């Protein structure tokens, strides 16, 4: 599997799952930079999502992973940044298809929706699935 530099972050609701995902990233041999939150104190997810999205869009990191309570808010916030294709994936099929057909560069998950084991499998599939290109490239270009 290709190794990536990943910007990762969460709000307070995603903090615990983010900490567990970081351990799994280390196991898989990926580098990461934690952009917050750093504890369970209330944190504004749009600020964290924007920061990660900007770092990925600028090419400082290959991919981003953002976790909030549902994954929805951070996906909406990250997708405001040009060149970002953030996908809220709380199941394996969505994780695979977000890469295969949409070339998603930011993975969003819900810390109150999924557990550690499912999050690990989602991250593993999302990081190992290559963009298919072809007819999908035209659609990604439209985005």
C-alpha positions in Angstrom: 0.0 0.0 0.0 1.2 3.5 -0.9 2.1 5.6 2.2 0.5 9.0 2.6 1.0 12.2 4.6 -2.3 12.8 6.3 -3.8 15.8 8.0 -6.2 14.5 10.7 -8.5 16.3 13.0 -11.8 16.3 14.9 -14.1 18.3 17.1 -14.8 17.2 20.6 -17.4 14.6 19.5 -14.9 12.9 17.3 -11.9 13.2 19.6 -11.9 9.7 21.0 -12.3 8.0 17.6 -9.6 10.3 16.1 -7.1 9.2 18.7 -7.8 5.5 17.9 -7.6 6.2 14.1 -4.2 7.8 14.7 -2.9 4.6 16.2 -4.2 2.6 13.2 -2.5 5.1 10.8 0.8 4.4 12.6 0.2 0.6 12.3 -0.3 1.1 8.6 2.8 3.1 8.2 1.2 6.5 7.3 2.5 9.8 8.5 0.0 12.2 10.0 -0.3 15.6 11.6 -3.0 16.2 14.2 -4.7 19.5 13.7 -7.0 19.3 16.7 -9.0 19.0 18.8 -6.6 17.9 21.4 -9.2 17.0 24.1 -12.9 16.8 24.6 -13.4 20.5 25.2 -16.0 21.9 22.9 -14.4 22.7 19.5 -15.8 24.4 16.4 -15.7 21.7 13.6 -15.8 24.3 10.8 -12.5 25.7 11.9 -10.8 22.4 12.1 -12.3 21.1 8.8 -11.3 24.3 7.0 -7.7 24.0 8.3 -7.3 20.4 7.1 -9.0 21.1 3.8 -6.7 24.0 3.1 -3.6 22.0 3.9 -4.7 19.2 1.5 -5.7 21.6 -1.2 -2.3 23.3 -0.9 -0.6 20.0 -1.3 1.1 20.0 2.1 -0.7 16.7 2.8 -1.8 13.9 0.5 -5.1 13.3 2.2 -7.2 14.4 5.1 -9.3 12.7 7.7 -11.8 14.6 9.8 -14.1 13.2 12.5 -17.1 14.9 14.1 -20.2 13.5 15.7 -21.9 12.5 12.5 -19.3 13.3 9.8 -21.8 15.5 8.1 -20.8 18.9 9.4 -17.1 18.5 8.7 -17.8 17.2 5.2 -19.9 20.3 4.4 -17.3 22.6 5.8 -14.3 20.9 4.0 -16.2 20.9 0.7 -16.3 24.7 0.7 -12.6 24.7 -0.2 -11.7 24.5 -3.9 -10.0 21.2 -4.9 -11.4 19.3 -2.0 -13.7 16.3 -2.4 -14.7 15.4 1.1 -16.8 12.3 1.5 -18.7 11.3 4.6 -18.1 7.6 4.8 -19.6 5.6 7.7 -19.6 2.3 5.8 -17.2 0.3 3.7 -19.0 0.6 0.3 -19.1 4.4 0.6 -15.4 4.5 1.5 -14.4 2.5 -1.5 -16.7 4.3 -4.0 -15.6 7.7 -2.7 -12.1 6.9 -3.9 -12.8 4.7 -6.9 -15.3 7.0 -8.6 -14.9 10.4 -6.9 -11.2 10.6 -6.1 -12.1 11.9 -2.6 -9.1 13.5 -0.9 -10.7 14.0 2.5 -12.4 11.3 4.5 -15.1 12.3 7.0 -16.5 10.0 9.6 -18.9 10.2 12.6 -17.5 9.4 16.0 -21.0 9.0 17.3 -22.0 6.8 14.4 -19.3 4.1 14.0 -16.9 2.3 16.3 -13.2 1.8 16.2 -13.1 -1.4 14.3 -15.4 -0.2 11.5 -13.4 3.1 11.4 -10.2 1.2 10.9 -11.6 -0.8 8.0 -13.0 2.3 6.4 -9.6 4.1 6.7 -7.8 1.0 5.3 -10.1 0.7 2.3 -10.1 4.5 1.7 -6.3 4.7 1.7 -5.8 1.6 -0.4 -8.3 2.3 -3.1 -7.0 4.0 -6.2 -9.1 6.4 -8.3 -10.4 4.6 -11.4 -10.3 7.6 -13.7 -11.7 7.1 -17.2 -15.3 8.2 -17.4 -15.1 9.3 -13.8 -12.4 11.8 -14.4 -14.8 13.9 -16.6 -17.3 14.0 -13.7 -14.6 14.9 -11.1 -13.5 17.7 -13.4 -17.1 19.0 -13.5 -17.1 19.3 -9.7 
